């Protein structure tokens, strides 16, 4: 009897297609996040070891190839008379793509105080990027925020002490398909409360990295065991009364210059409101 074939190696699941009607709510992953607030409370999330597939399949039906003129179609066959009329070759019609609908989400900022729809302050998706789910991003409930930290019993107490107001998040894939970026914003009662949230935020078992131009920010990086696997980076900081987190997943060892650039642009967007 032949020996049984070895079980195939597990294959990372592909990321979901960007269908706003079907895409599930995506939240930042809990990766051993710890949050200590003013030395009074501590929250530790369950650790997870998940390999993220950065590439995303296109579930739209493949376009039919444009018809091409062949020698047989462009000229009479060898057995036809010289007076025979060649068959017409259909010319494909170019259908202009419809422009993306303009966002109606609005917000304002003055002296570090943000008002309006918090989704307005999410870092804009770069040209060619594709959003997972609604292009404007998604609002976050308290349960959504709790999920980031593994749903501890005292997360509501922490949020209440800091005057939590609301949250927003959006994940997109870059145009070149090489990176997946998640931006999460949490709105607190004041700049001081948002800053305290940042001070107590750490990620266990990840390499600390500096965030250029922001001494109050925290950065973390996870290098994959093999360059063919996915690595990740996380940056945490605040601007005014909003705390922001930027998560980046890329194939291989992440370059912290990418995170630095994203953190800078998010900080400037929160400060100016666009």
VOPAFI-452805 format. One record per residue (C-alpha): x, y, z. Coordinates in steps of 0.05 Angstrom, whole numbers, plus 5000, padded with zeros to 4 digits. Layout:
BEGIN
<<X,Y,Z>>
...
This chain:
BEGIN
<<5000,5000,5000>>
<<5031,5067,4980>>
<<5047,5116,5036>>
<<4996,5172,5046>>
<<5015,5238,5013>>
<<5038,5292,5061>>
<<4986,5345,5078>>
<<4995,5408,5038>>
<<5023,5469,5073>>
<<4969,5519,5095>>
<<4957,5575,5045>>
<<4943,5646,5071>>
<<4872,5667,5056>>
<<4865,5722,5004>>
<<4840,5790,5026>>
<<4767,5806,5010>>
<<4746,5841,4946>>
<<4728,5915,4952>>
<<4653,5907,4945>>
<<4620,5958,4992>>
<<4557,5917,4995>>
<<4592,5852,5014>>
<<4657,5871,5048>>
<<4656,5855,5122>>
<<4676,5905,5175>>
<<4752,5904,5181>>
<<4785,5926,5245>>
<<4858,5931,5267>>
<<4882,5863,5289>>
<<4896,5849,5363>>
<<4969,5830,5366>>
<<4985,5830,5439>>
<<4965,5903,5449>>
<<4971,5930,5519>>
<<4940,5995,5543>>
<<4954,6027,5610>>
<<4918,6091,5627>>
<<4946,6140,5677>>
<<4974,6082,5717>>
<<4904,6063,5739>>
<<4881,6010,5690>>
<<4913,5960,5644>>
<<4883,5922,5586>>
<<4917,5866,5549>>
<<4890,5836,5485>>
<<4895,5764,5465>>
<<4956,5754,5421>>
<<4946,5731,5350>>
<<4994,5705,5298>>
<<4962,5717,5231>>
<<4995,5719,5163>>
<<4959,5770,5120>>
<<4956,5761,5046>>
<<4968,5831,5018>>
<<4946,5814,4948>>
<<4872,5817,4934>>
<<4837,5779,4879>>
<<4793,5815,4830>>
<<4725,5783,4833>>
<<4697,5822,4775>>
<<4685,5781,4712>>
<<4743,5783,4665>>
<<4732,5828,4605>>
<<4725,5793,4539>>
<<4786,5803,4495>>
<<4777,5854,4440>>
<<4767,5821,4372>>
<<4828,5823,4328>>
<<4830,5826,4252>>
<<4861,5763,4223>>
<<4887,5750,4154>>
<<4827,5705,4140>>
<<4778,5758,4161>>
<<4813,5816,4125>>
<<4821,5782,4058>>
<<4781,5732,4015>>
<<4797,5658,4026>>
<<4839,5622,3975>>
<<4777,5586,3947>>
<<4734,5649,3941>>
<<4728,5690,3878>>
<<4765,5755,3871>>
<<4700,5793,3874>>
<<4680,5766,3942>>
<<4671,5818,3996>>
<<4711,5807,4059>>
<<4672,5801,4124>>
<<4669,5863,4168>>
<<4713,5864,4230>>
<<4675,5891,4291>>
<<4709,5951,4324>>
<<4707,5949,4401>>
<<4673,6009,4432>>
<<4710,6043,4489>>
<<4663,6055,4547>>
<<4688,6112,4591>>
<<4693,6093,4664>>
<<4646,6130,4711>>
<<4681,6177,4760>>
<<4677,6158,4833>>
<<4620,6194,4869>>
<<4642,6254,4909>>
<<4643,6243,4984>>
<<4591,6280,5025>>
<<4628,6268,5090>>
<<4648,6334,5122>>
<<4687,6356,5183>>
<<4722,6417,5212>>
<<4781,6428,5259>>
<<4799,6489,5300>>
<<4854,6493,5354>>
<<4860,6418,5354>>
<<4785,6406,5364>>
<<4753,6363,5311>>
<<4679,6367,5295>>
<<4633,6334,5244>>
<<4640,6264,5216>>
<<4706,6233,5241>>
<<4712,6194,5176>>
<<4728,6259,5141>>
<<4796,6260,5177>>
<<4818,6191,5155>>
<<4881,6195,5112>>
<<4857,6201,5040>>
<<4867,6139,4996>>
<<4924,6152,4947>>
<<4911,6152,4872>>
<<4897,6082,4847>>
<<4886,6054,4916>>
<<4826,6009,4930>>
<<4784,6013,4993>>
<<4760,5951,5030>>
<<4688,5966,5043>>
<<4657,6036,5038>>
<<4704,6087,5006>>
<<4689,6137,5061>>
<<4709,6087,5115>>
<<4668,6061,5173>>
<<4647,6089,5240>>
<<4665,6049,5302>>
<<4622,6031,5361>>
<<4650,6019,5430>>
<<4645,5944,5417>>
<<4689,5955,5355>>
<<4741,5991,5397>>
<<4737,5937,5450>>
<<4751,5884,5397>>
<<4819,5916,5383>>
<<4840,5900,5454>>
<<4809,5831,5459>>
<<4744,5855,5491>>
<<4769,5865,5563>>
<<4717,5879,5617>>
<<4745,5947,5636>>
<<4754,5979,5567>>
<<4690,6019,5578>>
<<4719,6047,5642>>
<<4782,6069,5605>>
<<4742,6101,5549>>
<<4697,6137,5598>>
<<4756,6164,5638>>
<<4786,6192,5574>>
<<4721,6220,5548>>
<<4716,6176,5486>>
<<4668,6205,5435>>
<<4671,6164,5371>>
<<4717,6127,5323>>
<<4728,6113,5249>>
<<4770,6065,5208>>
<<4787,6049,5136>>
<<4831,5997,5102>>
<<4858,6004,5032>>
<<4906,5970,4985>>
<<4958,6013,4949>>
<<4955,6019,4873>>
<<5016,5974,4864>>
<<4985,5920,4908>>
<<5046,5917,4952>>
<<5018,5945,5017>>
<<4954,5944,5057>>
<<4941,6004,5102>>
<<4891,6010,5159>>
<<4880,6078,5192>>
<<4840,6082,5257>>
<<4818,6146,5291>>
<<4792,6152,5362>>
<<4761,6218,5384>>
<<4768,6239,5457>>
<<4743,6297,5499>>
<<4809,6336,5495>>
<<4879,6336,5467>>
<<4905,6316,5536>>
<<4860,6254,5539>>
<<4881,6233,5468>>
<<4954,6241,5488>>
<<4944,6198,5550>>
<<4915,6143,5508>>
<<4978,6144,5465>>
<<5024,6143,5526>>
<<4995,6078,5551>>
<<4993,6042,5484>>
<<5045,5988,5470>>
<<5048,5925,5427>>
<<5081,5865,5458>>
<<5134,5823,5424>>
<<5147,5873,5369>>
<<5208,5915,5354>>
<<5201,5988,5376>>
<<5218,6038,5320>>
<<5221,6114,5319>>
<<5171,6156,5283>>
<<5208,6214,5249>>
<<5185,6284,5267>>
<<5140,6262,5325>>
<<5175,6248,5391>>
<<5108,6231,5424>>
<<5092,6175,5375>>
<<5103,6101,5385>>
<<5124,6055,5328>>
<<5128,5979,5325>>
<<5151,5931,5271>>
<<5143,5856,5262>>
<<5192,5823,5214>>
<<5169,5758,5181>>
<<5208,5694,5190>>
<<5217,5690,5115>>
<<5217,5746,5063>>
<<5161,5711,5026>>
<<5115,5722,5085>>
<<5080,5785,5108>>
<<5111,5835,5156>>
<<5075,5891,5192>>
<<5085,5959,5224>>
<<5043,6001,5270>>
<<5047,6075,5288>>
<<5009,6108,5345>>
<<5003,6182,5360>>
<<4953,6238,5369>>
<<4937,6305,5338>>
<<4892,6350,5379>>
<<4835,6311,5409>>
<<4842,6252,5361>>
<<4886,6191,5371>>
<<4907,6157,5307>>
<<4937,6089,5291>>
<<4967,6069,5224>>
<<4976,5994,5210>>
<<5016,5972,5149>>
<<5023,5901,5121>>
<<5074,5888,5067>>
<<5109,5827,5038>>
<<5178,5817,5070>>
<<5212,5862,5121>>
<<5175,5928,5126>>
<<5212,5992,5110>>
<<5198,6041,5167>>
<<5204,6099,5118>>
<<5135,6080,5092>>
<<5105,6084,5161>>
<<5139,6150,5175>>
<<5109,6179,5112>>
<<5039,6154,5127>>
<<5043,6180,5199>>
<<5066,6248,5175>>
<<5010,6254,5124>>
<<4957,6232,5174>>
<<4983,6282,5226>>
<<4981,6339,5175>>
<<4912,6319,5152>>
<<4885,6320,5223>>
<<4919,6387,5237>>
<<4893,6422,5174>>
<<4829,6385,5158>>
<<4850,6383,5085>>
